[in-house]
Amino acid sequence: MSSMSPNEMAQTLAKGLLSFPVTHFDSEFTFQEGPYREHCAWLLSFKRLTGLFAAGGTGEFFSLTPGEVGQVVAAAVKETQGRTPVIAGCGYGTAIAVELAKSAEANGADGILLLPPYLMVPNQEGLMAHIEAVCKATRLGIIVYNRDNAVLTEDSLAKLCDRNANLVGFKDGVGDIELMMRVYAKMGDRLTYVGGLPTAETFALPYLEMGVTTYSSAIYNFMPEWALAFYDAVRAKDQAKVIQGLKEFVLPYIAIRNESRGYAVSIVKAGMTAIGRTAGPVRQPLTDLSANQLGRLKALIEKTKPV
């Protein structure tokens, strides 16, 4: 069981860069705990992460069974050993999300990232009820992922925070600047704000001005030192270095990612392959990059200079 309070977890996340490790599969798409833990250990070896999100979006949460989500979270907790908070992916319909939240707590996670519910587009009342049910099911701190079919208004978010002390984080995956400003103006320091747009580095500098001090870096999976240096440039508001990093790597990377649907995750696993630390294939319905795309990504990684 986690020894961190929800507020302690949220405050820790806000201080640095967040890692969303990929989930390792073999050729038969079976979860590989050993390689996954080795990858987590490598990511943690740089000793600057303020949060590790197990079975998140980059970790293919959407393609894992509830039991597998528990296995991934437990593996991350075992490997992390309290060095940084472990945040567990959670989602689907309310009943499954509640069970996943309980599983995350039982497996020793420090918090929960609540992804949008499956398929349906609820109204604000239904969405609030869904989120509140998960909050009430666990003592862990909850970070709500605002995106797709689960976009809260600032008023709905305020009501949820009033009723649920463990709702401590807001991750934005919408990119609506006006909404983000309304949320921050209303909630202020009550929440920790996480940048969650793909690719998060693209939006990191403008979002910093809106109180978003951290973001989820999928790039950290295969270029951890570069990702940390870029984060430092963002926090220092060094626009020249940020623009350099965007022009030399992030924007060409995004261009490859945008060549096919579903590549936001696939390109991260391709990056792992490109540096010789393969994490196996992505699960269907996603598809892996083509050999040509992988070759171009590898060349881009090899020529990228430190920020």
C-alpha positions as CSV (number, residue, x, y, z in Angstrom):
1,M,0.0,0.0,0.0
2,S,1.3,3.5,-0.9
3,S,2.6,5.6,2.0
4,M,2.0,8.8,0.0
5,S,-1.1,11.0,0.5
6,P,-2.9,12.2,-2.6
7,N,-1.5,15.7,-2.1
8,E,2.0,14.5,-1.6
9,M,1.8,12.5,-4.8
10,A,0.4,15.4,-6.8
11,Q,3.0,17.8,-5.4
12,T,5.8,15.4,-6.3
13,L,4.5,15.0,-9.9
14,A,4.5,18.8,-10.4
15,K,8.2,19.1,-9.7
16,G,9.7,17.4,-12.8
17,L,9.3,15.3,-15.9
18,L,6.9,12.3,-16.0
19,S,7.6,9.0,-17.8
20,F,5.0,6.9,-19.5
21,P,6.8,3.6,-20.2
22,V,5.8,1.3,-23.0
23,T,4.5,-2.2,-22.2
24,H,6.7,-5.0,-23.4
25,F,5.2,-7.9,-25.4
26,D,6.7,-10.9,-27.1
27,S,5.9,-12.0,-30.6
28,E,2.7,-13.6,-29.3
29,F,1.7,-10.3,-27.6
30,T,2.2,-11.7,-24.1
31,F,3.3,-9.2,-21.4
32,Q,7.0,-9.6,-20.6
33,E,7.5,-8.6,-17.0
34,G,11.3,-9.0,-17.0
35,P,12.0,-6.8,-19.9
36,Y,9.4,-4.3,-18.7
37,R,11.1,-4.0,-15.3
38,E,14.5,-3.7,-16.9
39,H,13.1,-0.8,-19.0
40,C,11.7,0.9,-15.9
41,A,15.0,0.5,-14.1
42,W,16.8,2.1,-17.1
43,L,14.3,5.0,-17.0
44,L,14.8,5.4,-13.3
45,S,18.6,5.3,-13.5
46,F,18.6,9.0,-14.6
47,K,17.3,9.8,-11.1
48,R,15.2,12.8,-12.1
49,L,11.7,11.4,-12.8
50,T,9.0,12.7,-10.6
51,G,6.4,10.1,-11.7
52,L,6.2,6.8,-13.6
53,F,2.8,6.0,-15.2
54,A,2.3,2.3,-15.5
55,A,-0.2,1.0,-18.1
56,G,-1.0,4.5,-19.4
57,G,-1.8,5.5,-22.9
58,T,1.7,4.9,-24.2
59,G,1.7,1.7,-22.3
60,E,-1.3,0.5,-24.4
61,F,-3.8,0.5,-21.5
62,F,-6.6,0.2,-24.0
63,S,-5.3,-3.1,-25.3
64,L,-4.6,-4.7,-21.9
65,T,-7.1,-6.9,-19.9
66,P,-7.9,-5.7,-16.4
67,G,-5.8,-8.5,-15.1
68,E,-2.8,-7.5,-17.2
69,V,-3.2,-3.9,-16.1
70,G,-2.7,-5.2,-12.5
71,Q,0.3,-7.2,-13.6
72,V,2.0,-4.1,-15.2
73,V,1.3,-1.9,-12.2
74,A,2.6,-4.5,-9.8
75,A,5.7,-4.9,-11.8
76,A,6.3,-1.1,-11.9
77,V,5.8,-0.9,-8.1
78,K,8.3,-3.7,-7.5
79,E,10.9,-2.1,-9.7
80,T,10.4,1.4,-8.5
81,Q,10.6,0.6,-4.8
82,G,9.4,4.0,-3.8
83,R,11.9,6.0,-5.7
84,T,9.2,7.9,-7.5
85,P,5.4,7.7,-7.5
86,V,3.8,5.0,-9.6
87,I,0.5,6.1,-11.2
88,A,-1.7,3.4,-12.6
89,G,-3.9,3.6,-15.7
90,C,-7.6,3.3,-15.1
91,G,-10.6,3.6,-17.3
92,Y,-13.4,1.9,-19.3
93,G,-17.0,1.8,-17.9
94,T,-17.6,2.8,-14.3
95,A,-17.8,-0.7,-12.9
96,I,-14.5,-1.7,-14.5
97,A,-12.8,1.6,-13.6
98,V,-13.8,1.1,-10.0
99,E,-12.3,-2.4,-10.0
100,L,-9.1,-1.1,-11.6
101,A,-8.8,1.6,-9.0
102,K,-9.1,-0.9,-6.2
103,S,-6.6,-3.2,-8.0
104,A,-4.1,-0.3,-8.3
105,E,-4.3,0.4,-4.6
106,A,-3.9,-3.3,-3.7
107,N,-0.9,-3.5,-6.0
108,G,0.8,-0.6,-4.3
109,A,0.3,2.2,-6.8
110,D,0.6,5.8,-5.5
111,G,-2.1,7.3,-7.7
112,I,-4.4,6.8,-10.6
113,L,-4.7,8.3,-14.1
114,L,-8.4,8.1,-15.0
115,L,-8.7,7.8,-18.7
116,P,-12.0,8.5,-20.6
117,P,-14.8,5.9,-20.3
118,Y,-15.4,3.5,-23.2
119,L,-17.4,4.4,-26.3
120,M,-20.2,6.6,-24.9
121,V,-20.2,10.4,-24.9
122,P,-21.8,11.3,-21.5
123,N,-23.2,14.7,-20.4
124,Q,-21.6,16.5,-17.6
125,E,-23.7,14.9,-14.9
126,G,-22.9,11.4,-16.1
127,L,-19.2,12.1,-16.5
128,M,-19.1,13.6,-13.0
129,A,-20.8,10.6,-11.5
130,H,-18.3,8.3,-13.3
131,I,-15.3,10.2,-11.9
132,E,-16.8,10.5,-8.4
133,A,-17.5,6.7,-8.3
134,V,-13.8,6.1,-9.0
135,C,-12.7,8.7,-6.4
136,K,-14.9,7.1,-3.8
137,A,-13.5,3.6,-4.5
138,T,-10.0,4.3,-3.4
139,R,-7.8,6.4,-1.1
140,L,-5.3,7.0,-3.9
141,G,-4.9,10.4,-5.5
142,I,-6.8,10.7,-8.8
143,I,-5.6,12.6,-11.9
144,V,-8.5,13.0,-14.4
145,Y,-7.5,12.9,-18.1
146,N,-9.6,15.6,-19.9
147,R,-9.8,14.5,-23.5
148,D,-12.0,12.9,-26.2
149,N,-15.4,12.0,-24.8
150,A,-14.5,13.0,-21.3
151,V,-14.1,16.8,-21.3
152,L,-15.1,18.5,-18.0
153,T,-16.0,22.2,-17.7
154,E,-14.4,24.2,-15.0
155,D,-17.6,24.3,-13.0
156,S,-18.0,20.5,-13.1
157,L,-14.3,20.1,-12.1
158,A,-14.8,22.5,-9.2
159,K,-17.8,20.5,-7.9
160,L,-15.9,17.3,-8.1
161,C,-13.0,18.7,-6.2
162,D,-15.2,20.1,-3.5
163,R,-16.7,16.6,-2.9
164,N,-13.6,14.5,-3.5
165,A,-10.4,15.5,-1.7
166,N,-8.4,12.8,-3.5
167,L,-9.1,14.4,-6.9
168,V,-5.7,16.1,-7.1
169,G,-4.7,16.3,-10.8
170,F,-5.9,17.5,-14.1
171,K,-4.3,16.2,-17.3
172,D,-5.2,18.1,-20.4
173,G,-5.4,16.2,-23.7
174,V,-7.7,18.7,-25.5
175,G,-5.6,21.7,-26.3
176,D,-8.4,24.2,-25.8
177,I,-6.4,27.2,-24.5
178,E,-9.5,29.0,-23.3
179,L,-10.8,26.0,-21.4
180,M,-7.4,25.5,-19.8
181,M,-7.3,29.1,-18.7
182,R,-10.8,28.9,-17.3
183,V,-9.9,25.7,-15.4
184,Y,-6.7,27.2,-14.0
185,A,-8.3,30.5,-13.1
186,K,-11.0,28.7,-11.1
187,M,-9.0,26.0,-9.5
188,G,-5.5,27.6,-9.1
189,D,-3.2,25.6,-6.8
190,R,-6.0,23.1,-5.8
191,L,-4.8,20.8,-8.6
192,T,-1.6,19.7,-10.2
193,Y,-1.8,20.2,-14.0
194,V,-0.2,17.8,-16.4
195,G,0.3,18.4,-20.2
196,G,-1.1,15.4,-22.1
197,L,-1.3,16.3,-25.7
198,P,0.6,14.2,-28.2
199,T,3.5,15.0,-28.5
200,A,3.6,16.9,-25.2
201,E,6.9,18.6,-25.8
202,T,5.3,20.7,-28.6
203,F,3.0,22.5,-26.2
204,A,5.2,22.5,-23.1
205,L,6.4,26.1,-23.2
206,P,3.0,27.8,-23.8
207,Y,1.4,25.5,-21.3
208,L,3.9,26.4,-18.6
209,E,2.5,29.9,-18.7
210,M,-0.9,28.4,-17.7
211,G,0.4,26.7,-14.6
212,V,1.2,23.3,-16.3
213,T,4.6,22.6,-14.8
214,T,4.9,19.0,-16.0
215,Y,4.0,16.8,-18.9
216,S,4.0,13.2,-20.0
217,S,7.0,12.5,-22.2
218,A,6.7,9.5,-24.4
219,I,10.0,10.4,-26.0
220,Y,11.7,9.8,-22.6
221,N,11.3,6.0,-23.4
222,F,14.0,6.1,-26.0
223,M,15.8,9.5,-25.6
224,P,15.8,10.1,-21.9
225,E,18.7,12.5,-21.7
226,W,17.4,14.6,-24.6
227,A,13.9,14.6,-23.0
228,L,15.3,15.8,-19.6
229,A,17.4,18.5,-21.3
230,F,14.4,19.7,-23.3
231,Y,12.3,19.8,-20.0
232,D,15.0,21.9,-18.4
233,A,14.9,24.3,-21.3
234,V,11.1,24.6,-20.9
235,R,11.3,25.3,-17.2
236,A,14.0,27.8,-17.7
237,K,11.8,29.4,-20.4
238,D,14.8,29.2,-22.8
239,Q,12.9,29.8,-26.0
240,A,15.9,29.4,-28.3
241,K,16.7,25.9,-26.9
242,V,13.0,24.9,-27.0
243,I,12.6,26.0,-30.6
244,Q,15.9,24.2,-31.5
245,G,14.6,21.0,-30.0
246,L,11.3,21.3,-31.8
247,K,12.8,22.0,-35.2
248,E,15.6,19.4,-35.0
249,F,13.6,16.5,-33.6
250,V,10.1,17.0,-32.4
251,L,8.5,18.4,-35.5
252,P,10.2,15.9,-37.9
253,Y,9.2,13.1,-35.4
254,I,5.6,14.3,-35.5
255,A,5.7,14.3,-39.3
256,I,6.4,10.6,-39.3
257,R,3.8,10.0,-36.5
258,N,1.2,11.7,-38.6
259,E,1.7,9.4,-41.6
260,S,-0.8,6.9,-40.2
261,R,-3.6,6.7,-37.6
262,G,-2.6,5.2,-34.3
263,Y,1.1,6.0,-34.6
264,A,1.3,8.1,-31.4
265,V,2.0,4.8,-29.5
266,S,3.6,2.8,-32.4
267,I,6.3,5.4,-33.0
268,V,7.4,5.2,-29.4
269,K,7.9,1.5,-29.6
270,A,9.7,2.1,-32.9
271,G,12.0,4.5,-31.1
272,M,12.8,1.7,-28.7
273,T,13.7,-0.6,-31.5
274,A,15.7,2.1,-33.2
275,I,18.0,2.4,-30.1
276,G,18.4,-1.4,-29.7
277,R,16.1,-1.7,-26.7
278,T,13.0,-3.3,-28.4
279,A,9.8,-3.6,-26.5
280,G,8.1,-5.9,-29.0
281,P,5.2,-5.1,-31.3
282,V,2.1,-3.0,-30.6
283,R,-1.1,-4.9,-30.1
284,Q,-4.0,-4.8,-32.6
285,P,-5.8,-2.7,-33.6
286,L,-2.6,-0.6,-33.7
287,T,0.0,-1.4,-36.3
288,D,3.8,-1.0,-36.3
289,L,5.7,1.5,-38.4
290,S,6.9,0.3,-41.8
291,A,10.6,-0.6,-42.3
292,N,11.0,2.7,-44.3
293,Q,9.4,4.7,-41.5
294,L,11.5,3.0,-38.8
295,G,14.7,3.7,-40.9
296,R,13.8,7.4,-41.1
297,L,13.1,7.5,-37.4
298,K,16.4,5.8,-36.6
299,A,18.3,8.3,-38.8
300,L,16.5,11.2,-37.1
301,I,17.4,9.9,-33.6
302,E,21.0,9.4,-34.6
303,K,21.5,12.9,-35.9
304,T,19.6,14.7,-33.1
305,K,21.9,16.9,-31.1
306,P,21.6,17.6,-27.4
307,V,19.2,20.4,-26.6
